[in-house]
């Protein structure tokens, strides 16, 4: 694994794992395998989302064939692990909403502190006003605009979390409730969430998900014994053929799997610590990418006048869509036109915000501030977070 770029001193630094695939050393890979995970299970949101979607497609195709309602799929039948993945969602390992004021909108990150777009009909109700350079100031982005510059929902570290964020008892719901408890403990929505507290809370949630809940424990690989209470040393030996490497996972690291106690919990705790360090690495790389792509994003953003023209084209297309009758060819054409205009404006505006954040991050005089307390439902609300998703 190539060395990651050295973070600028004003960006929250992380301790990088060394060696092995996917940023994990051999001891960490053994602990993950003992829990039924692969190194690629800890990855940016977009990657885990693709992985779980592919598993769902495969399982659905074979289930349809077995039920006599579909053709026989090519390839092998889904494994138990693939069926587990099909029942998972891509769950963020740090709560998305403590880093980003409006989910999925990089323009809501500091220092941009605005939204990409609010429809004309909603602007009065949302209290939206045009922001210099594009986008809109709204009441969804708090006056303090806390959060993380360079943060991306799709680029942030995730893992497969079993079940649904809205289904009581599932791993994803367990993680959601834990997020809510942690963030509500910090005070009122819009307030400050100290960055070190957000990090330590995320660490504890991963440990609890693996150790206390189990995350719908995927099937255990052959040769490991964690599912039945075997030793962590056995798990490490199964993966490496030896006692196991010392695990360089930072200060306060769990015991080397080769020396851990026989309890399953010790394996879960060590695997969680490995996952937490990989999470830091992925999230640091996400921020570093924003810094490295400052010029590229500025070019993609175009000029202020070009973005204004793109906004006008989007609003015109939105108006034409509203004026057509649903189900008619004119409506379908207007819908396609609106989607193209919307996508173009969104790309340009968000590129402008990322360029702005890249410049801010690249200035050594700037210091990263705190995260934000999100406006989430209280714990034990059966629903998911905003939009039914986990934050």
C-alpha positions in Angstrom: 0.0 0.0 0.0 1.5 3.4 -1.0 2.0 6.0 1.6 -0.9 8.4 2.0 -0.2 12.1 1.5 0.9 13.9 4.7 -2.1 15.8 6.0 -1.8 19.5 6.3 -1.3 20.5 10.0 -4.7 22.2 10.2 -6.6 19.1 9.0 -7.5 16.6 11.8 -4.8 14.0 11.4 -5.2 10.2 11.7 -3.0 7.3 12.5 -2.6 5.3 9.3 -2.6 1.5 9.3 0.3 -0.1 7.4 0.6 -3.2 5.3 -1.9 -5.7 4.0 -4.8 -5.2 1.6 -7.2 -2.4 2.0 -5.1 -0.7 4.6 -5.2 -3.6 7.1 -2.2 -5.6 8.4 -2.3 -9.4 8.7 -3.5 -9.4 12.3 -6.4 -7.0 11.5 -7.3 -9.1 8.4 -7.4 -12.2 10.6 -9.7 -10.5 13.2 -12.0 -9.3 10.4 -12.2 -12.8 8.9 -13.0 -14.2 12.3 -16.0 -11.9 12.4 -17.0 -12.7 8.9 -15.8 -9.5 7.2 -13.4 -8.8 4.3 -11.1 -5.9 4.1 -13.2 -4.5 1.2 -16.2 -4.3 3.6 -14.7 -1.1 5.0 -14.7 1.4 2.2 -16.3 4.6 1.0 -20.1 4.8 1.0 -20.3 4.5 -2.8 -18.4 1.2 -2.8 -20.4 -0.5 -0.1 -23.6 0.7 -1.7 -22.5 -1.0 -5.0 -21.5 -4.1 -3.2 -24.8 -4.6 -1.3 -26.8 -3.7 -4.4 -25.0 -6.3 -6.5 -25.7 -8.9 -3.8 -29.4 -8.0 -3.8 -29.6 -8.4 -7.5 -27.9 -11.8 -7.4 -30.1 -13.1 -4.6 -33.3 -11.8 -6.2 -32.4 -13.4 -9.5 -31.8 -16.8 -7.9 -34.9 -16.6 -5.7 -37.0 -15.8 -8.8 -35.6 -18.8 -10.5 -36.3 -21.1 -7.6 -39.8 -19.8 -7.4 -40.3 -20.5 -11.1 -40.8 -16.8 -12.0 -37.5 -16.1 -13.7 -34.8 -17.6 -15.9 -31.8 -19.5 -14.4 -29.1 -16.9 -13.7 -25.5 -17.5 -14.8 -22.8 -18.3 -12.3 -22.9 -19.8 -8.9 -25.7 -19.6 -6.4 -25.4 -16.8 -3.7 -23.3 -17.8 -0.7 -24.6 -17.3 2.8 -22.4 -14.2 3.0 -23.9 -12.8 -0.2 -27.3 -13.3 1.3 -26.2 -11.4 4.4 -24.8 -8.6 2.2 -28.2 -8.5 0.3 -29.8 -7.8 3.7 -27.4 -4.9 4.5 -27.3 -1.2 3.8 -24.2 1.0 3.5 -23.9 2.5 7.0 -21.7 5.4 7.7 -19.1 4.7 10.4 -19.3 8.3 11.6 -22.6 10.0 11.7 -23.0 11.9 8.3 -25.0 14.7 9.9 -22.3 15.8 12.4 -20.1 16.6 9.4 -22.6 17.9 6.8 -25.6 20.2 7.4 -27.6 19.0 4.4 -27.1 15.3 3.6 -25.4 14.8 0.3 -24.8 18.5 -0.4 -21.2 19.4 -0.2 -22.2 23.1 -0.4 -23.5 22.8 3.2 -20.0 22.0 4.5 -18.0 24.9 6.0 -16.8 27.3 4.9 -19.3 27.3 2.0 -22.3 27.2 4.4 -25.1 27.1 1.9 -27.3 24.8 -0.2 -26.8 23.9 -3.8 -30.4 24.5 -4.8 -33.9 25.3 -3.4 -36.8 25.3 -5.9 -38.3 28.8 -6.5 -41.6 27.8 -5.0 -40.0 26.8 -1.7 -37.6 29.6 -1.3 -39.8 31.8 0.8 -40.8 29.0 3.1 -37.2 27.8 3.5 -36.0 31.3 4.1 -33.7 30.9 1.2 -31.7 33.8 -0.2 -29.2 33.8 -3.0 -25.6 33.4 -1.9 -22.7 35.3 -3.6 -21.0 32.9 -5.9 -24.0 30.6 -6.2 -26.2 28.5 -4.1 -28.6 29.6 -1.4 -28.4 30.6 2.3 -31.2 28.7 4.1 -32.2 27.9 7.7 -31.0 24.3 7.2 -27.4 25.5 7.5 -27.0 26.9 11.0 -25.6 30.3 11.7 -22.4 28.7 13.0 -22.1 26.4 10.0 -20.1 23.8 11.9 -19.0 20.5 10.2 -16.2 19.2 8.1 -14.7 21.0 5.0 -14.2 18.5 2.1 -16.7 16.0 3.5 -18.6 13.9 1.0 -21.5 11.5 1.8 -20.3 9.1 -0.9 -16.6 9.3 0.0 -17.0 8.8 3.8 -16.1 5.5 5.4 -18.9 2.9 5.6 -19.5 -0.8 6.2 -22.4 -3.2 5.5 -24.9 -2.8 8.3 -27.5 -5.5 8.6 -31.1 -4.8 7.9 -32.7 -1.4 7.8 -32.2 1.8 9.7 -36.0 1.8 10.4 -36.5 -1.8 11.5 -36.1 -2.3 15.3 -33.5 -5.0 16.1 -31.5 -4.7 12.9 -27.9 -3.8 13.0 -28.5 -0.6 11.0 -31.2 0.4 13.4 -29.0 -0.3 16.3 -26.3 2.0 14.8 -28.9 4.7 14.1 -30.2 4.7 17.7 -26.6 4.8 19.0 -25.9 7.8 16.8 -28.9 9.7 18.0 -28.1 9.0 21.7 -24.5 10.3 21.1 -25.5 13.4 19.2 -28.4 14.4 21.5 -26.1 14.1 24.5 -24.1 17.0 23.0 -27.0 19.5 23.4 -29.4 21.3 21.1 -29.4 20.8 17.3 -27.1 23.3 15.5 -24.8 23.4 18.4 -21.2 22.3 18.5 -20.1 18.7 18.7 -16.4 18.6 19.6 -14.4 16.8 17.0 -12.6 14.5 19.4 -16.0 13.5 21.0 -17.5 12.7 17.6 -14.5 10.5 16.9 -14.5 8.7 20.2 -18.3 8.2 20.0 -17.9 6.7 16.5 -15.2 4.3 17.8 -17.5 3.1 20.6 -20.4 2.6 18.3 -18.5 0.3 16.0 -17.2 -1.7 19.0 -20.8 -2.0 20.3 -22.2 -3.0 16.9 -19.8 -5.9 16.6 -19.5 -7.0 20.2 -23.0 -6.3 21.6 -25.3 -6.5 18.6 -23.4 -8.7 16.2 -24.6 -6.9 13.0 -26.5 -10.0 11.9 -23.2 -11.8 12.1 -22.3 -13.0 8.6 -21.3 -16.7 8.2 -17.8 -17.4 9.6 -15.1 -18.4 7.1 -13.8 -22.0 7.3 -11.0 -22.4 9.7 -12.0 -19.6 12.1 -13.8 -20.2 15.4 -15.1 -16.9 16.6 -18.7 -17.8 16.0 -18.5 -20.6 18.5 -16.3 -19.0 21.1 -12.9 -20.0 19.8 -9.7 -18.0 20.4 -8.5 -14.9 18.7 -5.2 -16.7 18.4 -6.9 -19.4 16.3 -8.5 -16.7 14.1 -5.2 -15.1 13.5 -3.5 -18.5 12.8 -6.2 -19.5 10.4 -5.6 -16.4 8.3 -1.8 -16.1 8.5 -0.6 -19.6 9.3 1.3 -18.3 12.2 0.8 -16.7 15.6 -0.1 -13.4 14.0 1.6 -10.0 13.6 1.7 -7.2 16.2 -1.2 -4.9 15.3 -0.1 -1.3 14.8 -3.4 0.3 15.4 -2.3 3.2 17.6 -2.3 4.1 21.3 -4.7 2.1 23.4 -5.0 -0.6 20.8 -6.6 -3.9 21.7 -4.5 -6.9 22.4 -2.7 -8.6 19.5 -5.2 -11.4 18.4 -2.4 -14.0 19.0 -2.5 -13.0 22.6 -6.2 -12.2 23.1 -8.5 -14.0 25.5 -10.7 -16.9 24.2 -13.9 -14.8 24.4 -15.6 -13.8 21.2 -15.8 -10.3 22.5 -12.0 -9.9 22.4 -12.0 -10.7 18.7 -14.9 -8.3 18.1 -13.2 -5.6 20.0 -9.9 -6.0 18.1 -11.7 -6.1 14.8 -13.6 -3.0 15.7 -10.4 -1.2 16.5 -9.0 -2.1 13.1 -12.2 -0.9 11.5 -12.0 2.4 13.4 -8.5 3.1 12.2 -9.4 2.2 8.6 -12.3 4.6 9.0 -10.0 7.4 10.0 -7.8 6.6 7.0 -10.6 6.7 4.5 -12.1 9.9 5.9 -8.6 11.6 5.8 -8.2 10.5 2.2 -11.6 12.0 1.4 -10.5 15.4 2.8 -7.1 15.1 1.2 -8.7 14.5 -2.2 -10.7 17.8 -1.8 -7.4 19.6 -1.2 -5.6 17.9 -4.2 -8.5 18.6 -6.6 -8.9 22.3 -5.8 -7.8 23.4 -9.3 -9.8 20.6 -11.1 -12.9 21.5 -9.2 -12.5 25.2 -9.9 -12.3 24.4 -13.7 -15.4 22.2 -13.5 -17.3 25.0 -11.7 -16.9 27.5 -14.5 -17.4 31.2 -14.0 -20.0 32.9 -11.8 -21.9 33.9 -14.9 -21.8 30.3 -16.3 -23.3 29.0 -13.0 -26.0 31.6 -13.0 -26.9 30.6 -16.6 -27.0 27.0 -15.5 -29.4 27.9 -12.7 -31.6 29.9 -15.0 -31.7 26.9 -17.4 -32.6 24.6 -14.5 -35.5 26.9 -13.4 -36.8 27.3 -16.9 -36.8 23.5 -17.3 -38.5 23.1 -14.0 -41.2 25.5 -15.0 -41.8 23.8 -18.4 -42.1 20.4 -16.6 -44.8 21.8 -14.3 -46.7 23.1 -17.3 -47.0 19.7 -19.0 -49.5 16.9 -18.3 -48.1 13.8 -16.7 -48.2 10.8 -18.9 -47.9 12.7 -22.2 -44.9 12.6 -24.5 -44.4 16.3 -23.8 -44.1 15.6 -20.1 -41.6 12.9 -20.6 -39.4 15.1 -22.8 -39.7 17.9 -20.3 -38.7 15.5 -17.5 -35.6 14.5 -19.4 -34.7 18.1 -20.1 -35.1 19.0 -16.4 -32.9 16.1 -15.3 -30.2 17.2 -17.6 -30.4 20.9 -16.6 -30.6 19.9 -13.0 -27.6 17.6 -13.1 -25.5 20.2 -15.0 -26.2 23.0 -12.5 -25.6 20.7 -9.5 -22.3 19.5 -10.9 -21.1 23.1 -11.5 -22.3 24.5 -8.1 -20.9 21.6 -6.1 -17.6 21.8 -7.9 -17.5 25.5 -6.9 -18.1 24.7 -3.3 -15.5 21.9 -3.3 -13.0 24.3 -4.9 -13.7 26.8 -2.2 -13.3 24.2 0.5 -10.1 22.9 -1.1 -8.6 26.4 -1.0 -9.6 26.8 2.6 -8.1 23.5 3.6 -4.9 24.3 1.7 -4.4 27.5 3.7 -2.3 26.6 6.7 -3.7 29.6 8.6 -7.2 28.0 8.8 -8.1 25.6 11.6 -10.8 23.0 11.4 -13.6 23.8 13.8 -16.1 21.5 15.6 -18.7 19.2 14.2 -22.4 20.0 14.4 -25.2 18.6 16.6 -27.7 17.3 14.0 -31.4 17.9 13.9 -32.3 14.2 14.2 -35.3 12.5 15.8 -34.7 11.5 19.4 -33.4 8.0 20.2 -35.9 5.1 20.2 -38.0 6.8 17.5 -38.7 3.8 15.2 -38.2 5.9 12.1 -34.9 6.4 10.5 -33.2 9.8 10.3 -34.2 12.5 7.9 -35.5 11.0 4.7 -35.7 7.6 6.3 -31.9 7.2 6.1 -29.2 6.7 8.7 -27.2 9.8 9.1 
